[in-house]
Amino acid sequence: MSSPLWPRSSNEIDPFSTPDIYYGHEAGYKSSPNNRVRTYSTHQGVIAGGTFEPQRRGSHDETSMIPRRFLIHVESTLAHLAKQEDTDNNWQITVEDTGPKVLSLGTAGSGGYKRFDIRGTYMLSNLLQELHLAKEHGRHQIILDESRLNENPTNRLARLIKDSFWTGLTRVIDGSVIEIAGKDPKDWTADPRPRIYIPVGAPEQYEYYTKVAQDRPEIRLDVCWLPKKITPEVVRDMNKKPGLLAVAMEETISPITGQVALKGKPFVVPGGRFNELYGWDSYMESLGLIANGKVHLAKSMVEHFCFCIKHYGKILNATRSYYLGRSQPPFLTDMAMRVYNEIQREPGAKDFLRTAILAAIKEYNSVWMAVPRYDPVTGLSRYRPEGLGVPPETEATHFTHILEPYAKKHSMTFEEFVQAYNYGKVVEPQLDEYFLHDRAVRESGHDTSYRLEKVCANLATIDLNSLLYKYETDIAKAIRIFFGDKLVVPEEYCVGDMVQNHVETSSMWDRKARRRKAATDKYQWNEEKGMFFDYDTVKHEQCTYETCTTFWAMWSGLATPKQASRLVSGALPKFEVTGGLVSGTEESRGEVGLERPNRQWDYPYGWAPQQMLAWTALDRYGYHEEVQRLAYRWLFMMTKAFVDYNGVVVEKYDVTALSAPHRVDAEYGNQGLDFKGVAKEGFGWVNASYVFGLQFTTAHMQRALGTLTPWEQYARATDIFSPIPESLTPPEVVTPPY
């Protein structure tokens, strides 16, 4: 085995291999369970001359310098384990189960004769997971390394994310999977079927998918041209035939025909039930992918975003037809430059970055600095997507409480009113206003929150304008450093009054950044409170909701060192709780109850994007101790839930509670909970937050996390605990490493 005391032989399998290797055909190469070695007493004595004096054994089990292995019959052990330990019958072993929390297994070295007790929730739940994996790989009897059961939980979760979870969340769109990916789970029409829309600029894909449909008529694939001009009316009418939108593909040589063929480029989805490419989820996932050395996936997702901007005009909320009018928080420039930093010595790297910057310029000008999102009075931008009627990705019954009074007003059935309203046969300005803001909340990525409810489309949010400031400074930097301060814009990326071969320079983007900085200082910075706030462009007043996105101004570099100091000393204590950063303050959220339920982007919930952006923000300005503390809190909460609840990793957490933080009482529930036996995907940006966050911690911290040591205990033991002072001298600002 892999041990400094007992080197692993060449025909043995790494005990931490992925399941397909560990339980696959190669598993047969494990040493025979009957190949025993001499075992020694647990109490060895040393006599003169350095020889061992045998003493009485201290355990009923063999002990040796070789790590322990167990000989297990999969089906019977799994059945016994579930019956004894899974007392609530939910296919998981957690701290809430009331079994004896001990199971005896036969050791492989004794041919199953000698027994050893597996004790505690963590080891037993790991055993349950391993048995499920072995069963899925067709194994009836296995030799299981104890190191897979008592593995340091920090190492285990990081390993699962790197080796298994990313694989479980990786998708491609091409003919090999189109019957699955092309069938929309939100297709509530009378004849749901796989369907894909191809933009007019990609005729090669139309030819490709048409041939797939001809060769495989049984899948009933509907291949459709996407209209050249996308309007709200077009998107509404497409709801009768919802479908997948084509994404980037690459040319490859078919091993069968030897001819050039198209193949889908991979991307990572947020959760296991998704098959389409998502917007800001992809950026957050890329931080973890790069940390795990999977740069090719992050690069591929940048290329998909460039394809979307080129053909659909924007990075979409997701690549389904009903999202064509809606974008999401823009992160393309930072994502592209992080990828470029990893691949800059590879062939084609400069062309990759050039395409990404050109795409970002087009998106910036045609989406965020154009009507209806741009507010000319303040010079700031808003989430304000176009659309008609009820958001099509939700069942109309989702809005029953909103729509029923209007149906009664017009003496219509619910279904009749929805149809009439969607097509303008009845006009209800108040309802138009409601859905305008509903669409804007969804575009913001923060659906839903009392911060944004019924007002989002009017808000110049600090998060969006921080992101656009980052676009402006990133584009200026890229043009200046990588393109000789002269970037020629080809016709396909020209918008507005641009003409072919238009030239962009860094000074143009520096001026844009300075203007936005001046506007955010004027409208969004609150000197008295020492925080950035959203600004209502209709009421012409600053909002009062205290949101964790205030730290995005530091992430983007928009905040001055003095403003950053105020944010750390005054704002950070408002949001820091047991499990990291909470989305908003309890005071801003207000009272909740039956009539006013919790919203998932409000207190007491915390989300991975808020943590990762805050860590990066604080690190950028030199607040390294605060970064380590916040990262430790989040990682500890995740690790404890992982240990206590059968390896669970979920979409969001109640960061105010360390007991079952994965249980949330808000709309949409929590993704990542619904698994039997073993979790195989986690959740995209939460996976990323774990491996990304570990980069901010020391080896000592990681060992403490593995022993489930709370932050306060760790800080006292290492003598680094100190409350956040009321005022801090701002350290030197550190620029990102690209």
C-alpha positions in Angstrom: 0.0 0.0 0.0 1.0 3.7 -0.3 2.9 4.1 2.9 6.4 5.2 3.8 6.5 2.0 5.9 5.2 -0.3 3.2 5.7 0.9 -0.4 2.9 0.0 -2.8 3.8 -2.6 -5.4 3.3 -1.8 -9.1 0.2 -4.1 -9.4 -1.7 -2.5 -6.5 -4.4 0.1 -6.9 -4.1 3.5 -5.2 -6.7 3.4 -2.4 -7.8 6.9 -3.4 -8.5 6.1 -7.1 -11.7 7.1 -8.7 -14.5 4.5 -8.4 -14.2 3.4 -12.1 -10.6 2.4 -11.3 -11.0 1.2 -7.8 -14.0 -0.9 -8.4 -13.4 -1.5 -12.1 -11.7 -4.4 -13.9 -8.3 -3.3 -12.6 -9.6 -4.1 -9.0 -8.8 -7.7 -9.7 -5.1 -6.9 -9.5 -5.4 -6.2 -5.8 -3.4 -8.6 -3.7 -5.2 -11.7 -2.6 -7.0 -11.4 0.7 -5.3 -14.6 1.8 -1.8 -13.1 1.4 -1.3 -12.5 5.0 1.7 -10.9 6.6 3.1 -11.3 10.1 1.2 -9.2 12.6 2.6 -7.8 15.8 1.2 -7.0 19.2 -0.2 -3.5 19.7 2.2 -3.3 22.7 5.7 -4.0 21.5 8.6 -3.8 23.9 12.2 -3.1 23.0 15.1 -4.9 24.8 18.8 -4.5 24.6 20.2 -4.8 21.1 17.1 -3.2 19.6 15.1 -6.4 19.1 11.4 -6.7 19.8 10.0 -8.6 22.8 6.6 -10.2 21.9 3.9 -9.2 24.4 0.2 -10.0 24.8 -2.0 -8.7 22.0 -4.1 -5.7 22.9 -6.9 -6.2 20.4 -9.1 -8.9 18.9 -8.0 -7.8 15.5 -4.6 -8.1 13.7 -2.4 -5.1 13.6 0.5 -4.5 11.3 2.5 -1.9 9.5 0.3 -2.5 6.4 -2.8 -0.3 6.2 -5.9 -2.4 7.0 -8.2 -3.8 4.3 -11.6 -5.4 4.6 -13.0 -8.4 2.7 -16.7 -7.5 2.1 -19.6 -9.1 0.4 -21.3 -6.1 -1.1 -25.0 -7.0 -1.2 -25.3 -8.5 2.3 -23.2 -5.9 4.0 -25.1 -3.1 2.3 -28.4 -4.6 3.4 -27.2 -5.1 6.9 -25.7 -1.7 7.2 -28.9 0.0 5.9 -31.2 -2.0 8.1 -29.1 -1.3 11.2 -27.9 2.3 10.7 -30.3 4.0 8.3 -33.1 4.3 10.9 -35.0 7.0 9.0 -34.9 5.0 5.8 -33.6 7.9 3.6 -30.8 6.0 2.0 -28.2 8.0 4.0 -26.4 7.6 7.3 -26.4 10.8 9.3 -26.0 12.1 12.8 -29.8 12.0 13.0 -30.0 8.3 12.6 -30.3 6.4 15.9 -28.5 3.1 15.1 -25.7 1.8 17.3 -23.1 3.5 14.9 -20.8 0.4 14.9 -20.4 -2.4 12.3 -17.9 -5.2 12.4 -16.1 -6.1 9.2 -13.8 -9.0 8.4 -10.2 -8.1 7.5 -8.8 -9.1 4.1 -5.5 -10.3 5.7 -7.4 -13.0 7.7 -9.7 -14.0 4.9 -12.6 -12.4 6.7 -11.9 -14.4 10.0 -10.6 -11.5 12.1 -13.0 -8.7 12.7 -12.6 -5.0 13.2 -15.3 -2.4 14.2 -16.2 0.5 12.0 -17.4 3.2 14.3 -19.1 6.6 14.0 -21.3 8.4 11.6 -18.5 9.5 9.3 -16.9 6.1 8.7 -20.2 4.3 8.4 -21.6 6.8 5.9 -18.4 6.5 3.9 -18.9 2.7 4.0 -22.4 3.1 2.7 -21.2 5.3 -0.1 -18.4 2.9 -1.1 -20.8 -0.1 -1.1 -23.2 1.8 -3.4 -20.3 2.6 -5.8 -19.1 -1.0 -5.7 -22.6 -2.2 -6.5 -23.0 0.2 -9.4 -19.8 -1.1 -10.9 -21.1 -4.7 -10.7 -18.9 -5.9 -7.8 -20.3 -8.6 -5.6 -17.2 -8.9 -3.3 -14.6 -6.3 -2.7 -11.4 -5.6 -0.8 -11.9 -2.2 0.7 -9.0 -0.1 2.1 -9.7 1.3 5.5 -8.2 4.6 4.3 -11.2 5.2 2.1 -13.4 5.1 5.3 -11.3 7.2 7.7 -9.8 9.6 5.2 -9.3 13.1 6.5 -12.7 14.7 5.5 -11.0 17.8 4.1 -8.9 15.6 1.8 -11.9 13.4 0.9 -14.2 16.2 -0.1 -11.5 18.0 -2.1 -10.6 14.7 -3.8 -14.2 13.9 -4.6 -14.7 17.4 -6.1 -11.6 17.1 -8.3 -11.9 13.5 -9.4 -15.7 12.8 -9.4 -18.0 15.8 -8.9 -16.6 17.8 -11.9 -17.0 14.7 -14.1 -20.6 14.2 -12.9 -21.4 17.8 -13.9 -19.6 17.9 -17.3 -21.8 18.0 -20.4 -21.5 18.3 -24.1 -24.1 19.1 -26.7 -23.9 17.0 -29.9 -25.6 14.1 -31.6 -24.5 11.6 -29.0 -26.7 13.2 -26.3 -29.1 15.4 -28.1 -32.2 13.2 -27.3 -31.5 13.9 -23.6 -30.2 17.5 -23.7 -32.6 18.6 -26.3 -35.7 17.5 -24.4 -36.7 20.4 -22.1 -38.0 19.5 -18.7 -39.9 22.8 -18.8 -41.7 21.9 -22.1 -45.3 21.9 -21.0 -46.7 21.7 -24.5 -48.9 18.8 -25.7 -46.0 17.2 -27.7 -42.7 17.6 -25.8 -39.8 16.4 -27.9 -36.0 17.1 -28.4 -35.6 20.4 -30.2 -32.6 22.5 -31.0 -32.4 26.0 -32.5 -29.5 26.9 -34.7 -28.4 30.5 -35.3 -28.2 31.6 -39.0 -24.5 32.1 -38.6 -23.8 28.5 -37.9 -25.1 26.6 -41.1 -22.6 23.8 -40.4 -24.4 23.0 -37.2 -27.8 23.0 -39.0 -26.4 20.5 -41.5 -24.9 18.4 -38.7 -28.1 18.2 -36.6 -30.3 17.6 -39.6 -28.2 14.6 -40.5 -28.5 13.4 -36.8 -32.3 13.7 -37.1 -32.3 11.7 -40.4 -30.0 9.0 -39.1 -32.0 8.6 -35.9 -35.7 9.2 -36.6 -36.7 7.4 -33.4 -35.6 10.3 -31.3 -37.9 12.7 -33.1 -35.3 15.5 -33.1 -36.8 18.9 -34.3 -34.0 21.0 -35.9 -35.1 24.6 -36.2 -33.5 27.8 -37.6 -33.4 30.6 -35.0 -34.9 33.8 -36.4 -32.2 36.3 -37.4 -33.7 39.1 -35.3 -34.6 38.2 -31.7 -37.4 40.3 -30.3 -39.7 39.9 -27.3 -42.5 38.8 -29.6 -40.2 36.2 -31.2 -39.2 34.8 -27.8 -42.8 34.7 -26.7 -44.0 32.8 -29.8 -41.1 30.3 -29.5 -42.6 29.3 -26.2 -45.0 27.1 -28.2 -41.9 25.1 -29.3 -39.3 25.6 -26.5 -35.9 24.1 -27.2 -32.2 24.0 -26.6 -29.9 26.7 -28.2 -26.8 25.5 -30.1 -23.5 26.2 -28.4 -19.9 26.1 -29.7 -18.6 22.9 -31.4 -15.2 21.9 -32.8 -14.1 20.1 -35.9 -12.6 16.6 -35.4 -11.6 13.7 -37.6 -14.1 10.8 -37.3 -12.4 7.6 -36.4 -15.0 5.7 -38.4 -15.2 7.6 -41.7 -11.9 9.5 -41.5 -13.8 12.6 -42.5 -14.1 16.0 -40.7 -17.0 15.9 -38.2 -18.4 18.2 -35.5 -18.0 17.5 -31.9 -19.5 19.2 -28.8 -17.2 21.3 -26.6 -17.5 20.4 -22.9 -18.9 22.6 -20.2 -19.9 22.3 -16.5 -23.5 22.6 -15.3 -24.6 23.9 -11.9 -26.4 20.7 -10.8 -27.0 17.1 -11.9 -30.4 17.8 -13.4 -29.2 20.4 -15.9 -28.0 19.9 -19.4 -27.7 23.5 -20.7 -24.9 26.1 -20.3 -25.5 28.7 -17.5 -24.2 32.2 -17.1 -22.5 33.3 -13.9 -22.5 29.8 -12.5 -19.9 29.0 -15.2 -17.6 31.8 -14.0 -17.8 30.6 -10.4 -17.2 27.0 -11.5 -14.2 28.1 -13.5 -12.4 29.3 -10.3 -12.6 25.8 -8.9 -11.8 24.2 -12.2 -8.6 26.2 -12.6 -7.7 25.5 -9.0 -8.1 21.8 -9.8 -6.0 22.0 -13.0 -9.0 21.5 -15.3 -8.3 24.7 -17.3 -9.5 23.1 -20.5 -13.1 23.1 -19.1 -12.9 26.8 -18.1 -11.4 27.6 -21.5 -14.2 25.7 -23.3 -16.8 27.7 -21.3 -15.3 31.0 -22.3 -15.5 29.8 -26.0 -19.2 29.0 -25.4 -19.8 32.5 -24.0 -18.1 34.0 -27.1 -20.3 31.9 -29.3 -23.4 33.1 -27.4 -22.4 36.8 -27.7 -21.7 36.4 -31.4 -24.9 34.6 -32.3 -27.4 35.6 -29.5 -26.1 39.0 -28.6 -25.4 38.2 -25.0 -24.2 35.7 -22.5 -27.5 34.1 -21.7 -29.1 33.2 -18.4 -29.0 29.7 -19.9 -29.0 28.2 -23.4 -32.8 27.6 -23.7 -35.0 29.4 -26.1 -37.0 31.2 -23.4 -33.8 32.8 -22.0 -33.0 34.6 -25.2 -34.0 38.0 -23.8 -32.2 37.7 -20.5 -28.5 37.8 -19.5 -26.8 37.3 -16.1 -24.1 39.0 -14.1 -21.1 39.6 -16.6 -17.8 38.0 -15.7 -16.3 37.2 -19.1 -13.2 39.4 -18.9 -12.0 38.1 -15.6 -12.8 34.5 -16.6 -10.9 34.9 -19.9 -7.9 36.5 -18.4 -7.6 33.9 -15.7 -7.7 31.2 -18.3 -5.2 33.1 -20.4 -2.9 33.3 -17.5 -2.8 29.5 -17.4 -2.5 28.9 -21.2 -0.5 31.9 -22.4 2.4 29.7 -23.6 0.2 27.4 -25.6 -0.4 27.9 -29.3 -3.4 30.1 -30.1 -3.6 31.6 -26.6 -3.4 35.2 -27.8 -6.2 34.5 -30.4 -8.3 33.0 -27.6 -7.9 36.2 -25.5 -8.5 38.5 -28.5 -11.8 36.7 -29.3 -12.9 36.9 -25.7 -12.1 40.6 -25.3 -13.8 41.4 -28.6 -16.9 39.5 -27.5 -16.9 41.3 -24.1 -16.7 44.7 -25.9 -19.7 43.7 -28.0 -21.7 42.6 -25.0 -20.7 45.7 -23.0 -21.9 48.0 -25.8 -25.0 46.2 -27.0 -26.4 44.9 -23.7 -25.2 46.8 -20.6 -24.6 50.2 -22.1 -27.8 50.2 -24.3 -31.5 50.7 -23.8 -33.2 49.5 -21.7 -30.4 48.5 -19.3 -28.4 51.8 -19.4 -29.6 54.8 -17.4 -28.4 58.0 -19.2 -29.1 60.2 -16.2 -26.7 58.5 -13.8 -24.5 56.8 -16.3 -25.0 53.5 -14.5 -26.5 50.2 -15.7 -29.4 48.1 -14.5 -30.7 44.6 -14.8 -33.7 45.3 -17.1 -34.3 42.5 -19.7 -37.0 42.7 -22.3 -39.9 40.3 -22.3 -43.6 39.8 -22.7 -46.1 38.1 -20.4 -45.5 35.5 -17.8 -41.9 34.2 -17.6 -42.1 31.0 -19.7 -39.6 28.9 -17.8 -42.1 28.8 -14.9 -45.4 27.1 -15.0 -48.2 29.7 -15.0 -49.5 28.2 -11.7 -46.3 29.5 -10.1 -47.9 33.0 -10.2 -51.5 31.8 -9.4 -51.7 34.2 -6.4 -50.7 37.1 -8.6 -52.8 36.3 -11.7 -56.1 35.0 -10.3 -57.5 38.4 -9.3 -56.9 39.7 -12.8 -58.6 36.6 -14.3 -61.6 37.3 -12.1 -61.6 40.9 -13.1 -61.8 40.0 -16.8 -64.3 37.1 -16.2 -61.9 34.6 -17.6 -60.6 31.3 -16.6 -57.0 31.3 -15.3 -55.7 29.7 -18.6 -57.7 32.1 -20.8 -56.3 35.1 -18.9 -52.7 33.9 -19.2 -53.1 33.5 -23.0 -54.8 36.8 -23.4 -52.3 38.7 -21.3 -49.3 37.1 -23.0 -50.6 38.3 -26.4 -51.7 41.7 -25.4 -55.4 41.1 -25.7 -55.8 42.5 -22.2 -53.7 45.3 -20.9 -52.7 45.5 -17.2 -49.9 48.0 -16.5 -49.5 46.9 -12.9 -49.0 43.4 -14.0 -46.5 44.5 -16.7 -44.5 46.3 -13.9 -44.6 43.2 -11.7 -43.2 40.9 -14.4 -40.6 43.6 -15.5 -39.1 43.4 -12.1 -39.5 39.6 -11.9 -37.5 39.2 -15.1 -34.9 41.6 -13.8 -34.5 39.7 -10.5 -33.8 36.5 -12.5 -31.3 38.3 -14.7 -29.5 39.5 -11.6 -28.9 35.9 -10.5 -30.3 36.8 -7.1 -33.7 35.3 -7.4 -35.2 36.0 -5.1 -34.6 38.7 -2.4 -36.6 41.4 -0.7 -33.8 43.7 -1.7 -34.9 43.4 -5.3 -38.5 42.3 -5.2 -40.9 44.7 -7.2 -38.1 47.2 -7.8 -35.1 45.4 -9.4 -35.5 46.8 -13.0 -35.2 50.3 -11.5 -32.0 49.7 -9.6 -28.5 50.5 -10.6 -27.1 47.7 -8.3 -23.6 48.0 -6.9 -22.9 44.4 -8.0 -23.6 45.0 -11.7 -21.8 48.3 -11.9 -18.8 46.8 -10.1 -18.7 44.1 -12.7 -18.9 46.6 -15.6 -16.0 48.6 -14.0 -14.0 45.4 -14.0 -14.9 44.9 -17.7 -13.6 48.4 -18.4 -10.4 48.1 -16.5 -9.8 44.5 -17.8 -10.3 45.5 -21.4 -8.1 48.5 -21.0 -5.4 46.3 -19.5 -5.7 43.6 -22.2 -5.5 46.1 -25.0 -2.5 47.9 -23.5 -0.5 44.9 -22.4 -1.3 42.2 -24.9 -2.4 44.0 -28.1 0.0 46.8 -28.4 -2.6 49.4 -27.3 -4.5 48.9 -30.6 -7.3 46.3 -30.9 -9.0 46.1 -34.4 -12.7 45.2 -34.2 -13.8 43.0 -37.1 -17.3 43.5 -38.6 -18.9 40.6 -36.7 -18.2 42.3 -33.4 -19.1 45.8 -34.4 -22.2 47.4 -32.8 -23.8 50.9 -32.9 -21.8 53.3 -35.0 -18.7 51.1 -35.2 -17.5 50.3 -38.7 -15.4 47.4 -39.8 -11.8 47.6 -38.6 -12.7 50.1 -35.9 -9.9 50.5 -33.4 -10.2 50.3 -29.7 -7.4 51.7 -27.4 -6.8 51.4 -23.7 -7.3 55.1 -23.1 -10.9 54.8 -24.3 -11.6 52.2 -21.7 -9.7 54.0 -19.0 -12.0 57.0 -19.5 -15.1 54.7 -19.3 -13.8 53.3 -16.0 -13.2 56.8 -14.5 -16.7 57.9 -15.5 -18.2 54.8 -13.8 -16.1 55.3 -10.7 -17.3 58.9 -10.4 -20.9 57.8 -10.8 -20.7 55.1 -8.2 -19.1 57.5 -5.8 -21.9 60.0 -6.4 -24.9 57.7 -6.4 -23.9 54.5 -4.6 -21.2 55.3 -1.9 -22.6 56.2 1.5 -19.9 58.0 3.4 -21.9 58.0 6.7 -22.4 54.2 6.6 -19.1 53.3 4.9 -20.8 51.1 2.3 -21.9 51.0 -1.3 -25.6 50.7 -1.9 -28.0 50.2 -4.8 -29.4 53.3 -6.4 -33.1 53.6 -7.5 -33.0 55.4 -10.9 -36.7 56.1 -10.9 -37.1 57.4 -7.3 -33.7 59.1 -7.6 -32.6 57.9 -4.2 -30.1 55.5 -2.6 -31.5 52.3 -1.3 -31.0 51.2 2.3 -30.8 47.4 2.0 -27.4 46.2 3.3 -26.2 43.6 0.8 -23.0 41.5 0.8 -22.5 42.6 -2.8 -21.1 45.8 -1.4 -17.8 43.9 -1.4 -17.9 43.5 -5.1 -16.6 47.1 -5.3 -13.4 45.8 -3.8 -13.4 42.7 -6.0 -13.4 44.9 -9.1 -10.9 47.4 -7.7 -13.5 50.1 -7.9 -13.2 51.0 -4.2 -10.4 53.3 -3.1 -8.1 52.0 -0.3 -9.9 54.4 2.1 -13.3 53.0 1.1 -12.0 49.5 1.4 -10.9 50.2 4.9 -14.4 51.5 5.8 -15.9 48.4 4.3 -13.7 46.1 6.3 -14.1 47.9 9.6 -17.8 48.9 9.3 -19.5 46.6 6.8 -17.7 43.3 7.3 -19.0 42.8 10.9 -22.6 43.2 9.7 -22.3 40.2 7.4 -19.8 37.9 9.1 -21.5 35.0 10.9 -20.6 31.5 12.0 -20.5 30.0 8.6 -19.0 32.9 6.6 -20.8 35.8 5.0 -24.6 36.1 5.0 -26.2 37.6 1.8 -27.8 40.5 3.6 -28.4 41.8 7.1 -31.4 40.6 9.2 -32.4 44.2 9.8 -32.6 44.9 6.0 -34.6 41.7 5.4 -37.2 42.5 8.0 -39.6 40.3 9.7 -40.6 37.0 8.1 -43.5 34.7 8.7 -46.4 33.0 7.0 -47.5 36.1 5.1 -43.9 37.2 4.3 -41.7 34.0 3.9 -38.0 33.8 3.7 -36.3 34.6 0.4 -33.3 32.5 -0.5 -30.9 35.4 -1.2 -31.6 37.1 2.1 -30.6 36.5 5.7 -29.8 33.8 7.0 -28.5 32.3 3.8 -25.1 32.3 2.4 -24.0 31.5 -1.1 -20.7 30.4 -2.6 -20.4 33.4 -5.1 -20.6 35.9 -2.2 -17.9 34.0 -0.3 -15.5 33.7 -3.3 -15.8 37.2 -4.5 -15.4 38.6 -1.0 -12.2 36.5 -0.4 -10.8 37.7 -3.7 -11.8 41.3 -2.8 -10.2 41.3 0.6 -7.1 39.6 -0.7 -6.7 42.2 -3.5 -6.5 44.9 -0.9 -4.2 43.1 1.4 -6.6 42.0 4.2 -5.2 38.5 4.3 -6.1 37.6 7.9 -9.8 38.5 7.2 -9.7 36.3 4.1 -8.3 33.3 6.0 -10.9 33.7 8.7 -13.9 34.0 6.4 -12.6 31.1 4.2 -12.1 28.9 7.3 -15.6 29.6 8.5 -17.2 28.7 5.2 -15.0 25.6 4.7 -15.6 24.4 8.2 -19.4 24.7 7.8 -19.2 22.7 4.5 -16.9 20.1 6.0 -19.1 19.6 9.0 -22.2 19.1 6.9 -20.3 16.8 4.7 -19.2 14.7 7.7 -22.5 14.7 9.6 -24.8 14.2 6.6 -23.5 11.5 4.4 -21.2 13.6 2.1 -23.8 16.3 1.3 -22.8 19.4 -0.7 -25.7 21.7 -1.6 -26.5 24.8 -3.5 -26.8 27.2 -0.5 -26.5 27.1 3.3 -28.0 28.7 6.4 -24.7 30.2 7.5 -26.0 31.2 10.9 -26.4 27.6 12.0 -23.8 24.9 12.2 -26.4 22.2 13.0 -27.8 21.0 9.6 -26.9 24.2 7.7 -27.8 22.5 4.4 -31.5 22.6 5.4 -33.1 25.9 4.2 -36.6 27.2 4.6 -37.0 29.2 1.4 -38.5 28.9 -2.1 -36.9 26.4 -4.5 -35.7 24.2 -1.7 -32.0 23.2 -1.9 -30.4 21.3 -4.7 -27.9 18.6 -3.9 -30.0 16.9 -1.2 -31.8 14.3 -3.4 -29.4 11.4 -3.7 -29.5 7.8 -2.6 -26.4 6.4 -0.8 -23.8 8.5 -2.4 -23.6 12.1 -3.7 -22.0 12.2 -7.1 -22.1 15.9 -8.2 -22.4 18.2 -5.3 -23.3 21.6 -6.7 -21.1 23.5 -9.2 -20.2 26.8 -7.5 -20.2 25.2 -4.1 -17.7 22.6 -5.3 -15.6 25.5 -6.6 -15.8 27.4 -3.4 -14.3 24.5 -1.5 -11.2 24.0 -3.6 -10.8 27.7 -4.3 -11.1 28.5 -0.6 -8.5 25.9 0.4 -6.0 28.0 -1.5 -6.4 30.8 1.0 -5.7 28.5 4.0 -2.5 27.1 5.5 -1.7 23.4 5.9 -2.2 23.8 9.6 -5.7 25.3 9.0 -6.5 22.4 6.6 -5.5 19.9 9.3 -7.7 21.7 11.8 -10.6 21.6 9.3 -10.1 17.9 9.0 -10.6 17.5 12.7 -13.7 19.7 12.6 -12.2 22.4 14.8 -14.4 25.5 14.9 -12.8 28.8 14.0 -13.0 30.3 17.5 -11.3 27.2 18.9 -8.6 27.2 16.2 -8.0 30.9 16.7 -7.5 30.6 20.4 -5.3 27.6 20.1 -3.0 29.4 17.6 -3.3 32.8 19.4 -4.5 34.7 16.3 -8.0 35.5 17.5 -8.7 39.2 17.6 -11.9 41.2 17.1 -12.1 43.4 14.0 -10.9 46.9 15.0 -13.1 49.9 14.5 -10.7 51.4 12.1 -7.9 49.9 10.0 -5.1 51.5 8.2 -5.6 50.5 4.6 -2.7 48.4 3.3 -1.3 48.7 -0.1 -3.6 47.6 -2.9 -2.6 44.4 -4.6 -3.5 43.9 -8.3 -4.6 40.5 -9.6 -1.9 38.2 -10.9 -2.5 38.5 -14.6 
